[in-house]
Amino acid sequence: MPDALPGALQRLLPPGAGAGWADPRGNYPLWPGEALPGAMPARRAEFAAGRHAARMALQRASLPPVAIPYGPDRAPVWPAGVIGSISHSATACLAVAMRAGPWRGIGVDLEPAVPLDPTLWDTVLLPREQAALAHLPPADRGLAALRIFCAKEAVFKAHHPLTQALVGFEVMAVVLTGQTFTGTFLTDIPPLGRGERVQGHVMHADGHILALATV
């Protein structure tokens, strides 16, 4: 994997967090407890690379590497007192981990830098977000829409361990400002309340859009 993605992720990390990475086209052993029954070879390869990246992130956060199984909702199960997140594309896998404390959740999302299909905009983007895109040159709108998608995914990954809620894109409004974003919850998702704001980063690196959020 080129250094651009791991380097970009490490620049975004909050203090105390560690980052890990792997190429899902490689071969990584699963640890006991990490079985993925019935998975197709490509899915198993992504899963194994994600666990390898997760253990690297744990070590870089001065935490012991352990097995990272998945729960009933298929989300990674991190050790007690640890928060983390994993994301991957066909060519790259990234993970972040840190001790819980100042932050209750952390989320990373990685997407190939391909403009978001306009047929998905009504699902992903609120009317106010689409109106903001209308001020951009037409050639820039698809990637800006993808950046909003990526930002929301990072926030959802960050809050899921807290809320255990599966939510739609309409629960959050995102405003992009350069390489940062602000997400505002539009409904209560206990323990997160309506109006609560999440600050994050979203950037272009090595043919991908990368977003990181903490809650």
Biotite code that builds the C-alpha atoms (Angstrom):
import biotite.structure as struc

atoms = struc.array([
    struc.Atom([0.000, 0.000, 0.000], chain_id="A", res_id=1, res_name="MET", atom_name="CA", element="C"),
    struc.Atom([1.362, 3.473, -0.817], chain_id="A", res_id=2, res_name="PRO", atom_name="CA", element="C"),
    struc.Atom([2.405, 5.598, 2.156], chain_id="A", res_id=3, res_name="ASP", atom_name="CA", element="C"),
    struc.Atom([-0.089, 8.369, 1.322], chain_id="A", res_id=4, res_name="ALA", atom_name="CA", element="C"),
    struc.Atom([-3.118, 6.788, 2.997], chain_id="A", res_id=5, res_name="LEU", atom_name="CA", element="C"),
    struc.Atom([-1.460, 5.673, 6.271], chain_id="A", res_id=6, res_name="PRO", atom_name="CA", element="C"),
    struc.Atom([0.341, 9.005, 6.472], chain_id="A", res_id=7, res_name="GLY", atom_name="CA", element="C"),
    struc.Atom([-2.871, 10.939, 5.904], chain_id="A", res_id=8, res_name="ALA", atom_name="CA", element="C"),
    struc.Atom([-4.698, 8.933, 8.570], chain_id="A", res_id=9, res_name="LEU", atom_name="CA", element="C"),
    struc.Atom([-1.943, 9.387, 11.132], chain_id="A", res_id=10, res_name="GLN", atom_name="CA", element="C"),
    struc.Atom([-2.044, 13.162, 10.644], chain_id="A", res_id=11, res_name="ARG", atom_name="CA", element="C"),
    struc.Atom([-5.746, 13.146, 11.524], chain_id="A", res_id=12, res_name="LEU", atom_name="CA", element="C"),
    struc.Atom([-5.528, 11.048, 14.701], chain_id="A", res_id=13, res_name="LEU", atom_name="CA", element="C"),
    struc.Atom([-6.374, 12.530, 18.099], chain_id="A", res_id=14, res_name="PRO", atom_name="CA", element="C"),
    struc.Atom([-3.702, 12.217, 20.815], chain_id="A", res_id=15, res_name="PRO", atom_name="CA", element="C"),
    struc.Atom([-3.353, 8.680, 22.116], chain_id="A", res_id=16, res_name="GLY", atom_name="CA", element="C"),
    struc.Atom([-4.835, 6.985, 19.054], chain_id="A", res_id=17, res_name="ALA", atom_name="CA", element="C"),
    struc.Atom([-3.024, 4.490, 16.866], chain_id="A", res_id=18, res_name="GLY", atom_name="CA", element="C"),
    struc.Atom([-3.461, 3.695, 13.175], chain_id="A", res_id=19, res_name="ALA", atom_name="CA", element="C"),
    struc.Atom([-3.018, 0.431, 11.310], chain_id="A", res_id=20, res_name="GLY", atom_name="CA", element="C"),
    struc.Atom([-3.153, -0.545, 7.671], chain_id="A", res_id=21, res_name="TRP", atom_name="CA", element="C"),
    struc.Atom([-3.039, -3.564, 5.373], chain_id="A", res_id=22, res_name="ALA", atom_name="CA", element="C"),
    struc.Atom([-3.543, -4.491, 1.729], chain_id="A", res_id=23, res_name="ASP", atom_name="CA", element="C"),
    struc.Atom([-6.669, -6.686, 1.412], chain_id="A", res_id=24, res_name="PRO", atom_name="CA", element="C"),
    struc.Atom([-5.056, -8.405, -1.563], chain_id="A", res_id=25, res_name="ARG", atom_name="CA", element="C"),
    struc.Atom([-2.479, -9.866, 0.834], chain_id="A", res_id=26, res_name="GLY", atom_name="CA", element="C"),
    struc.Atom([-2.694, -12.940, 3.048], chain_id="A", res_id=27, res_name="ASN", atom_name="CA", element="C"),
    struc.Atom([-3.163, -12.438, 6.797], chain_id="A", res_id=28, res_name="TYR", atom_name="CA", element="C"),
    struc.Atom([-3.903, -15.146, 9.367], chain_id="A", res_id=29, res_name="PRO", atom_name="CA", element="C"),
    struc.Atom([-7.015, -14.877, 11.492], chain_id="A", res_id=30, res_name="LEU", atom_name="CA", element="C"),
    struc.Atom([-6.641, -15.271, 15.238], chain_id="A", res_id=31, res_name="TRP", atom_name="CA", element="C"),
    struc.Atom([-8.763, -17.696, 17.293], chain_id="A", res_id=32, res_name="PRO", atom_name="CA", element="C"),
    struc.Atom([-12.261, -16.279, 17.667], chain_id="A", res_id=33, res_name="GLY", atom_name="CA", element="C"),
    struc.Atom([-12.162, -14.374, 14.387], chain_id="A", res_id=34, res_name="GLU", atom_name="CA", element="C"),
    struc.Atom([-13.755, -16.992, 12.129], chain_id="A", res_id=35, res_name="ALA", atom_name="CA", element="C"),
    struc.Atom([-16.048, -15.733, 9.368], chain_id="A", res_id=36, res_name="LEU", atom_name="CA", element="C"),
    struc.Atom([-18.134, -18.791, 8.428], chain_id="A", res_id=37, res_name="PRO", atom_name="CA", element="C"),
    struc.Atom([-19.448, -18.985, 4.894], chain_id="A", res_id=38, res_name="GLY", atom_name="CA", element="C"),
    struc.Atom([-17.622, -15.874, 3.667], chain_id="A", res_id=39, res_name="ALA", atom_name="CA", element="C"),
    struc.Atom([-16.564, -15.649, 0.043], chain_id="A", res_id=40, res_name="MET", atom_name="CA", element="C"),
    struc.Atom([-12.774, -15.518, -0.478], chain_id="A", res_id=41, res_name="PRO", atom_name="CA", element="C"),
    struc.Atom([-12.760, -11.782, -1.252], chain_id="A", res_id=42, res_name="ALA", atom_name="CA", element="C"),
    struc.Atom([-14.797, -10.977, 1.854], chain_id="A", res_id=43, res_name="ARG", atom_name="CA", element="C"),
    struc.Atom([-12.604, -13.197, 4.018], chain_id="A", res_id=44, res_name="ARG", atom_name="CA", element="C"),
    struc.Atom([-9.496, -11.446, 2.659], chain_id="A", res_id=45, res_name="ALA", atom_name="CA", element="C"),
    struc.Atom([-10.938, -8.021, 3.526], chain_id="A", res_id=46, res_name="GLU", atom_name="CA", element="C"),
    struc.Atom([-11.937, -9.248, 6.990], chain_id="A", res_id=47, res_name="PHE", atom_name="CA", element="C"),
    struc.Atom([-8.484, -10.699, 7.690], chain_id="A", res_id=48, res_name="ALA", atom_name="CA", element="C"),
    struc.Atom([-6.736, -7.554, 6.474], chain_id="A", res_id=49, res_name="ALA", atom_name="CA", element="C"),
    struc.Atom([-8.995, -5.479, 8.697], chain_id="A", res_id=50, res_name="GLY", atom_name="CA", element="C"),
    struc.Atom([-8.092, -7.520, 11.751], chain_id="A", res_id=51, res_name="ARG", atom_name="CA", element="C"),
    struc.Atom([-4.397, -7.233, 10.911], chain_id="A", res_id=52, res_name="HIS", atom_name="CA", element="C"),
    struc.Atom([-4.778, -3.458, 10.624], chain_id="A", res_id=53, res_name="ALA", atom_name="CA", element="C"),
    struc.Atom([-6.745, -3.362, 13.886], chain_id="A", res_id=54, res_name="ALA", atom_name="CA", element="C"),
    struc.Atom([-3.980, -5.154, 15.801], chain_id="A", res_id=55, res_name="ARG", atom_name="CA", element="C"),
    struc.Atom([-1.413, -2.764, 14.340], chain_id="A", res_id=56, res_name="MET", atom_name="CA", element="C"),
    struc.Atom([-3.575, 0.157, 15.503], chain_id="A", res_id=57, res_name="ALA", atom_name="CA", element="C"),
    struc.Atom([-3.792, -1.327, 19.000], chain_id="A", res_id=58, res_name="LEU", atom_name="CA", element="C"),
    struc.Atom([-0.027, -1.708, 19.214], chain_id="A", res_id=59, res_name="GLN", atom_name="CA", element="C"),
    struc.Atom([0.543, 1.822, 17.964], chain_id="A", res_id=60, res_name="ARG", atom_name="CA", element="C"),
    struc.Atom([-1.802, 3.032, 20.710], chain_id="A", res_id=61, res_name="ALA", atom_name="CA", element="C"),
    struc.Atom([0.350, 1.146, 23.270], chain_id="A", res_id=62, res_name="SER", atom_name="CA", element="C"),
    struc.Atom([-2.356, -1.498, 23.713], chain_id="A", res_id=63, res_name="LEU", atom_name="CA", element="C"),
    struc.Atom([-1.896, -5.269, 23.520], chain_id="A", res_id=64, res_name="PRO", atom_name="CA", element="C"),
    struc.Atom([-2.882, -6.911, 20.211], chain_id="A", res_id=65, res_name="PRO", atom_name="CA", element="C"),
    struc.Atom([-5.855, -9.242, 20.634], chain_id="A", res_id=66, res_name="VAL", atom_name="CA", element="C"),
    struc.Atom([-8.424, -11.052, 18.522], chain_id="A", res_id=67, res_name="ALA", atom_name="CA", element="C"),
    struc.Atom([-11.160, -8.737, 17.196], chain_id="A", res_id=68, res_name="ILE", atom_name="CA", element="C"),
    struc.Atom([-14.300, -10.850, 16.638], chain_id="A", res_id=69, res_name="PRO", atom_name="CA", element="C"),
    struc.Atom([-17.544, -9.449, 15.292], chain_id="A", res_id=70, res_name="TYR", atom_name="CA", element="C"),
    struc.Atom([-20.794, -9.013, 17.166], chain_id="A", res_id=71, res_name="GLY", atom_name="CA", element="C"),
    struc.Atom([-24.417, -9.817, 16.235], chain_id="A", res_id=72, res_name="PRO", atom_name="CA", element="C"),
    struc.Atom([-24.540, -6.633, 14.154], chain_id="A", res_id=73, res_name="ASP", atom_name="CA", element="C"),
    struc.Atom([-21.269, -7.627, 12.395], chain_id="A", res_id=74, res_name="ARG", atom_name="CA", element="C"),
    struc.Atom([-19.443, -4.641, 13.936], chain_id="A", res_id=75, res_name="ALA", atom_name="CA", element="C"),
    struc.Atom([-15.955, -5.276, 15.387], chain_id="A", res_id=76, res_name="PRO", atom_name="CA", element="C"),
    struc.Atom([-15.874, -6.127, 19.096], chain_id="A", res_id=77, res_name="VAL", atom_name="CA", element="C"),
    struc.Atom([-13.010, -4.206, 20.680], chain_id="A", res_id=78, res_name="TRP", atom_name="CA", element="C"),
    struc.Atom([-11.492, -4.981, 24.090], chain_id="A", res_id=79, res_name="PRO", atom_name="CA", element="C"),
    struc.Atom([-13.141, -3.435, 27.143], chain_id="A", res_id=80, res_name="ALA", atom_name="CA", element="C"),
    struc.Atom([-12.136, 0.185, 27.546], chain_id="A", res_id=81, res_name="GLY", atom_name="CA", element="C"),
    struc.Atom([-11.006, 0.498, 23.910], chain_id="A", res_id=82, res_name="VAL", atom_name="CA", element="C"),
    struc.Atom([-12.692, 2.264, 21.005], chain_id="A", res_id=83, res_name="ILE", atom_name="CA", element="C"),
    struc.Atom([-11.823, 1.640, 17.384], chain_id="A", res_id=84, res_name="GLY", atom_name="CA", element="C"),
    struc.Atom([-12.964, 1.429, 13.795], chain_id="A", res_id=85, res_name="SER", atom_name="CA", element="C"),
    struc.Atom([-12.057, -0.396, 10.574], chain_id="A", res_id=86, res_name="ILE", atom_name="CA", element="C"),
    struc.Atom([-12.690, 0.541, 6.942], chain_id="A", res_id=87, res_name="SER", atom_name="CA", element="C"),
    struc.Atom([-11.501, -0.822, 3.632], chain_id="A", res_id=88, res_name="HIS", atom_name="CA", element="C"),
    struc.Atom([-11.654, -0.544, -0.135], chain_id="A", res_id=89, res_name="SER", atom_name="CA", element="C"),
    struc.Atom([-10.586, -3.125, -2.706], chain_id="A", res_id=90, res_name="ALA", atom_name="CA", element="C"),
    struc.Atom([-6.966, -1.985, -2.404], chain_id="A", res_id=91, res_name="THR", atom_name="CA", element="C"),
    struc.Atom([-6.541, -0.595, 1.116], chain_id="A", res_id=92, res_name="ALA", atom_name="CA", element="C"),
    struc.Atom([-7.624, -1.299, 4.665], chain_id="A", res_id=93, res_name="CYS", atom_name="CA", element="C"),
    struc.Atom([-7.295, 1.160, 7.565], chain_id="A", res_id=94, res_name="LEU", atom_name="CA", element="C"),
    struc.Atom([-8.015, 0.886, 11.274], chain_id="A", res_id=95, res_name="ALA", atom_name="CA", element="C"),
    struc.Atom([-7.864, 3.182, 14.294], chain_id="A", res_id=96, res_name="VAL", atom_name="CA", element="C"),
    struc.Atom([-7.892, 2.369, 18.013], chain_id="A", res_id=97, res_name="ALA", atom_name="CA", element="C"),
    struc.Atom([-7.422, 4.138, 21.329], chain_id="A", res_id=98, res_name="MET", atom_name="CA", element="C"),
    struc.Atom([-8.379, 3.967, 24.992], chain_id="A", res_id=99, res_name="ARG", atom_name="CA", element="C"),
    struc.Atom([-11.837, 5.330, 25.722], chain_id="A", res_id=100, res_name="ALA", atom_name="CA", element="C"),
    struc.Atom([-11.757, 8.439, 27.848], chain_id="A", res_id=101, res_name="GLY", atom_name="CA", element="C"),
    struc.Atom([-11.869, 11.908, 26.346], chain_id="A", res_id=102, res_name="PRO", atom_name="CA", element="C"),
    struc.Atom([-13.640, 10.353, 23.372], chain_id="A", res_id=103, res_name="TRP", atom_name="CA", element="C"),
    struc.Atom([-16.494, 7.837, 23.581], chain_id="A", res_id=104, res_name="ARG", atom_name="CA", element="C"),
    struc.Atom([-16.221, 6.646, 19.992], chain_id="A", res_id=105, res_name="GLY", atom_name="CA", element="C"),
    struc.Atom([-14.019, 6.956, 16.928], chain_id="A", res_id=106, res_name="ILE", atom_name="CA", element="C"),
    struc.Atom([-14.887, 6.174, 13.316], chain_id="A", res_id=107, res_name="GLY", atom_name="CA", element="C"),
    struc.Atom([-12.934, 5.949, 10.075], chain_id="A", res_id=108, res_name="VAL", atom_name="CA", element="C"),
    struc.Atom([-14.340, 5.600, 6.579], chain_id="A", res_id=109, res_name="ASP", atom_name="CA", element="C"),
    struc.Atom([-12.512, 5.013, 3.313], chain_id="A", res_id=110, res_name="LEU", atom_name="CA", element="C"),
    struc.Atom([-14.065, 5.220, -0.154], chain_id="A", res_id=111, res_name="GLU", atom_name="CA", element="C"),
    struc.Atom([-12.565, 5.167, -3.666], chain_id="A", res_id=112, res_name="PRO", atom_name="CA", element="C"),
    struc.Atom([-12.592, 8.733, -4.995], chain_id="A", res_id=113, res_name="ALA", atom_name="CA", element="C"),
    struc.Atom([-15.341, 8.141, -7.541], chain_id="A", res_id=114, res_name="VAL", atom_name="CA", element="C"),
    struc.Atom([-18.109, 10.781, -7.719], chain_id="A", res_id=115, res_name="PRO", atom_name="CA", element="C"),
    struc.Atom([-21.235, 9.689, -5.880], chain_id="A", res_id=116, res_name="LEU", atom_name="CA", element="C"),
    struc.Atom([-23.881, 8.543, -8.349], chain_id="A", res_id=117, res_name="ASP", atom_name="CA", element="C"),
    struc.Atom([-26.540, 11.290, -8.589], chain_id="A", res_id=118, res_name="PRO", atom_name="CA", element="C"),
    struc.Atom([-29.253, 8.631, -8.279], chain_id="A", res_id=119, res_name="THR", atom_name="CA", element="C"),
    struc.Atom([-28.085, 8.175, -4.653], chain_id="A", res_id=120, res_name="LEU", atom_name="CA", element="C"),
    struc.Atom([-28.101, 11.834, -3.709], chain_id="A", res_id=121, res_name="TRP", atom_name="CA", element="C"),
    struc.Atom([-31.700, 11.865, -2.472], chain_id="A", res_id=122, res_name="ASP", atom_name="CA", element="C"),
    struc.Atom([-30.883, 8.935, -0.174], chain_id="A", res_id=123, res_name="THR", atom_name="CA", element="C"),
    struc.Atom([-27.587, 10.253, 1.195], chain_id="A", res_id=124, res_name="VAL", atom_name="CA", element="C"),
    struc.Atom([-27.962, 14.046, 1.078], chain_id="A", res_id=125, res_name="LEU", atom_name="CA", element="C"),
    struc.Atom([-30.470, 16.293, 2.783], chain_id="A", res_id=126, res_name="LEU", atom_name="CA", element="C"),
    struc.Atom([-32.044, 19.073, 0.703], chain_id="A", res_id=127, res_name="PRO", atom_name="CA", element="C"),
    struc.Atom([-29.804, 21.621, 2.449], chain_id="A", res_id=128, res_name="ARG", atom_name="CA", element="C"),
    struc.Atom([-26.702, 19.567, 1.560], chain_id="A", res_id=129, res_name="GLU", atom_name="CA", element="C"),
    struc.Atom([-27.758, 19.332, -2.065], chain_id="A", res_id=130, res_name="GLN", atom_name="CA", element="C"),
    struc.Atom([-28.363, 23.078, -2.085], chain_id="A", res_id=131, res_name="ALA", atom_name="CA", element="C"),
    struc.Atom([-24.799, 23.638, -0.839], chain_id="A", res_id=132, res_name="ALA", atom_name="CA", element="C"),
    struc.Atom([-23.451, 21.487, -3.674], chain_id="A", res_id=133, res_name="LEU", atom_name="CA", element="C"),
    struc.Atom([-25.344, 23.601, -6.198], chain_id="A", res_id=134, res_name="ALA", atom_name="CA", element="C"),
    struc.Atom([-22.903, 26.446, -5.472], chain_id="A", res_id=135, res_name="HIS", atom_name="CA", element="C"),
    struc.Atom([-19.960, 24.329, -6.681], chain_id="A", res_id=136, res_name="LEU", atom_name="CA", element="C"),
    struc.Atom([-18.844, 23.874, -10.303], chain_id="A", res_id=137, res_name="PRO", atom_name="CA", element="C"),
    struc.Atom([-20.782, 20.923, -11.782], chain_id="A", res_id=138, res_name="PRO", atom_name="CA", element="C"),
    struc.Atom([-17.598, 18.869, -12.183], chain_id="A", res_id=139, res_name="ALA", atom_name="CA", element="C"),
    struc.Atom([-16.906, 19.098, -8.423], chain_id="A", res_id=140, res_name="ASP", atom_name="CA", element="C"),
    struc.Atom([-20.323, 18.168, -7.094], chain_id="A", res_id=141, res_name="ARG", atom_name="CA", element="C"),
    struc.Atom([-20.053, 14.378, -7.303], chain_id="A", res_id=142, res_name="GLY", atom_name="CA", element="C"),
    struc.Atom([-16.870, 14.174, -5.237], chain_id="A", res_id=143, res_name="LEU", atom_name="CA", element="C"),
    struc.Atom([-18.246, 16.710, -2.748], chain_id="A", res_id=144, res_name="ALA", atom_name="CA", element="C"),
    struc.Atom([-21.320, 14.489, -2.379], chain_id="A", res_id=145, res_name="ALA", atom_name="CA", element="C"),
    struc.Atom([-19.002, 11.535, -1.741], chain_id="A", res_id=146, res_name="LEU", atom_name="CA", element="C"),
    struc.Atom([-17.162, 13.511, 0.930], chain_id="A", res_id=147, res_name="ARG", atom_name="CA", element="C"),
    struc.Atom([-20.474, 14.113, 2.727], chain_id="A", res_id=148, res_name="ILE", atom_name="CA", element="C"),
    struc.Atom([-21.280, 10.392, 2.440], chain_id="A", res_id=149, res_name="PHE", atom_name="CA", element="C"),
    struc.Atom([-17.853, 9.486, 3.836], chain_id="A", res_id=150, res_name="CYS", atom_name="CA", element="C"),
    struc.Atom([-18.189, 11.978, 6.701], chain_id="A", res_id=151, res_name="ALA", atom_name="CA", element="C"),
    struc.Atom([-21.568, 10.569, 7.713], chain_id="A", res_id=152, res_name="LYS", atom_name="CA", element="C"),
    struc.Atom([-20.267, 7.002, 7.584], chain_id="A", res_id=153, res_name="GLU", atom_name="CA", element="C"),
    struc.Atom([-17.355, 7.929, 9.864], chain_id="A", res_id=154, res_name="ALA", atom_name="CA", element="C"),
    struc.Atom([-19.729, 9.531, 12.380], chain_id="A", res_id=155, res_name="VAL", atom_name="CA", element="C"),
    struc.Atom([-22.093, 6.560, 12.294], chain_id="A", res_id=156, res_name="PHE", atom_name="CA", element="C"),
    struc.Atom([-19.195, 4.192, 12.994], chain_id="A", res_id=157, res_name="LYS", atom_name="CA", element="C"),
    struc.Atom([-18.088, 6.400, 15.874], chain_id="A", res_id=158, res_name="ALA", atom_name="CA", element="C"),
    struc.Atom([-21.485, 6.529, 17.566], chain_id="A", res_id=159, res_name="HIS", atom_name="CA", element="C"),
    struc.Atom([-22.653, 2.960, 16.956], chain_id="A", res_id=160, res_name="HIS", atom_name="CA", element="C"),
    struc.Atom([-20.870, 1.420, 19.988], chain_id="A", res_id=161, res_name="PRO", atom_name="CA", element="C"),
    struc.Atom([-22.639, 4.022, 22.149], chain_id="A", res_id=162, res_name="LEU", atom_name="CA", element="C"),
    struc.Atom([-26.105, 3.944, 20.645], chain_id="A", res_id=163, res_name="THR", atom_name="CA", element="C"),
    struc.Atom([-26.300, 0.449, 19.114], chain_id="A", res_id=164, res_name="GLN", atom_name="CA", element="C"),
    struc.Atom([-28.574, 2.152, 16.593], chain_id="A", res_id=165, res_name="ALA", atom_name="CA", element="C"),
    struc.Atom([-28.756, 1.637, 12.850], chain_id="A", res_id=166, res_name="LEU", atom_name="CA", element="C"),
    struc.Atom([-29.735, 4.995, 11.391], chain_id="A", res_id=167, res_name="VAL", atom_name="CA", element="C"),
    struc.Atom([-30.338, 6.569, 8.018], chain_id="A", res_id=168, res_name="GLY", atom_name="CA", element="C"),
    struc.Atom([-28.422, 9.395, 6.418], chain_id="A", res_id=169, res_name="PHE", atom_name="CA", element="C"),
    struc.Atom([-31.261, 11.799, 7.198], chain_id="A", res_id=170, res_name="GLU", atom_name="CA", element="C"),
    struc.Atom([-30.396, 11.910, 10.925], chain_id="A", res_id=171, res_name="VAL", atom_name="CA", element="C"),
    struc.Atom([-27.344, 14.109, 10.351], chain_id="A", res_id=172, res_name="MET", atom_name="CA", element="C"),
    struc.Atom([-26.590, 17.304, 8.438], chain_id="A", res_id=173, res_name="ALA", atom_name="CA", element="C"),
    struc.Atom([-22.984, 17.777, 7.318], chain_id="A", res_id=174, res_name="VAL", atom_name="CA", element="C"),
    struc.Atom([-21.264, 21.035, 6.439], chain_id="A", res_id=175, res_name="VAL", atom_name="CA", element="C"),
    struc.Atom([-17.891, 20.765, 4.672], chain_id="A", res_id=176, res_name="LEU", atom_name="CA", element="C"),
    struc.Atom([-15.195, 23.367, 5.306], chain_id="A", res_id=177, res_name="THR", atom_name="CA", element="C"),
    struc.Atom([-11.992, 22.563, 3.473], chain_id="A", res_id=178, res_name="GLY", atom_name="CA", element="C"),
    struc.Atom([-10.645, 19.327, 4.965], chain_id="A", res_id=179, res_name="GLN", atom_name="CA", element="C"),
    struc.Atom([-12.898, 19.474, 8.015], chain_id="A", res_id=180, res_name="THR", atom_name="CA", element="C"),
    struc.Atom([-16.590, 18.921, 8.536], chain_id="A", res_id=181, res_name="PHE", atom_name="CA", element="C"),
    struc.Atom([-19.247, 19.545, 11.140], chain_id="A", res_id=182, res_name="THR", atom_name="CA", element="C"),
    struc.Atom([-22.045, 17.031, 11.542], chain_id="A", res_id=183, res_name="GLY", atom_name="CA", element="C"),
    struc.Atom([-25.183, 17.990, 13.466], chain_id="A", res_id=184, res_name="THR", atom_name="CA", element="C"),
    struc.Atom([-27.633, 15.374, 14.736], chain_id="A", res_id=185, res_name="PHE", atom_name="CA", element="C"),
    struc.Atom([-31.190, 16.234, 13.719], chain_id="A", res_id=186, res_name="LEU", atom_name="CA", element="C"),
    struc.Atom([-32.855, 13.730, 16.057], chain_id="A", res_id=187, res_name="THR", atom_name="CA", element="C"),
    struc.Atom([-32.220, 12.164, 19.447], chain_id="A", res_id=188, res_name="ASP", atom_name="CA", element="C"),
    struc.Atom([-30.186, 8.944, 19.340], chain_id="A", res_id=189, res_name="ILE", atom_name="CA", element="C"),
    struc.Atom([-29.565, 8.340, 23.060], chain_id="A", res_id=190, res_name="PRO", atom_name="CA", element="C"),
    struc.Atom([-27.155, 9.088, 24.596], chain_id="A", res_id=191, res_name="PRO", atom_name="CA", element="C"),
    struc.Atom([-26.547, 11.571, 21.762], chain_id="A", res_id=192, res_name="LEU", atom_name="CA", element="C"),
    struc.Atom([-29.083, 14.365, 21.592], chain_id="A", res_id=193, res_name="GLY", atom_name="CA", element="C"),
    struc.Atom([-30.639, 16.398, 18.843], chain_id="A", res_id=194, res_name="ARG", atom_name="CA", element="C"),
    struc.Atom([-28.432, 19.365, 18.016], chain_id="A", res_id=195, res_name="GLY", atom_name="CA", element="C"),
    struc.Atom([-25.237, 17.662, 19.198], chain_id="A", res_id=196, res_name="GLU", atom_name="CA", element="C"),
    struc.Atom([-22.322, 18.444, 16.915], chain_id="A", res_id=197, res_name="ARG", atom_name="CA", element="C"),
    struc.Atom([-19.472, 16.258, 15.783], chain_id="A", res_id=198, res_name="VAL", atom_name="CA", element="C"),
    struc.Atom([-16.269, 17.667, 14.325], chain_id="A", res_id=199, res_name="GLN", atom_name="CA", element="C"),
    struc.Atom([-14.246, 15.583, 11.898], chain_id="A", res_id=200, res_name="GLY", atom_name="CA", element="C"),
    struc.Atom([-11.830, 15.539, 9.001], chain_id="A", res_id=201, res_name="HIS", atom_name="CA", element="C"),
    struc.Atom([-12.356, 14.469, 5.406], chain_id="A", res_id=202, res_name="VAL", atom_name="CA", element="C"),
    struc.Atom([-9.666, 14.543, 2.744], chain_id="A", res_id=203, res_name="MET", atom_name="CA", element="C"),
    struc.Atom([-8.487, 13.177, -0.600], chain_id="A", res_id=204, res_name="HIS", atom_name="CA", element="C"),
    struc.Atom([-5.471, 10.831, -0.448], chain_id="A", res_id=205, res_name="ALA", atom_name="CA", element="C"),
    struc.Atom([-4.097, 8.267, -2.887], chain_id="A", res_id=206, res_name="ASP", atom_name="CA", element="C"),
    struc.Atom([-7.236, 7.932, -4.969], chain_id="A", res_id=207, res_name="GLY", atom_name="CA", element="C"),
    struc.Atom([-9.521, 7.696, -1.934], chain_id="A", res_id=208, res_name="HIS", atom_name="CA", element="C"),
    struc.Atom([-11.694, 9.878, 0.232], chain_id="A", res_id=209, res_name="ILE", atom_name="CA", element="C"),
    struc.Atom([-10.776, 9.408, 3.894], chain_id="A", res_id=210, res_name="LEU", atom_name="CA", element="C"),
    struc.Atom([-12.864, 10.611, 6.838], chain_id="A", res_id=211, res_name="ALA", atom_name="CA", element="C"),
    struc.Atom([-12.255, 10.444, 10.592], chain_id="A", res_id=212, res_name="LEU", atom_name="CA", element="C"),
    struc.Atom([-14.707, 11.420, 13.329], chain_id="A", res_id=213, res_name="ALA", atom_name="CA", element="C"),
    struc.Atom([-14.756, 11.275, 17.128], chain_id="A", res_id=214, res_name="THR", atom_name="CA", element="C"),
    struc.Atom([-17.704, 11.574, 19.509], chain_id="A", res_id=215, res_name="VAL", atom_name="CA", element="C"),
])
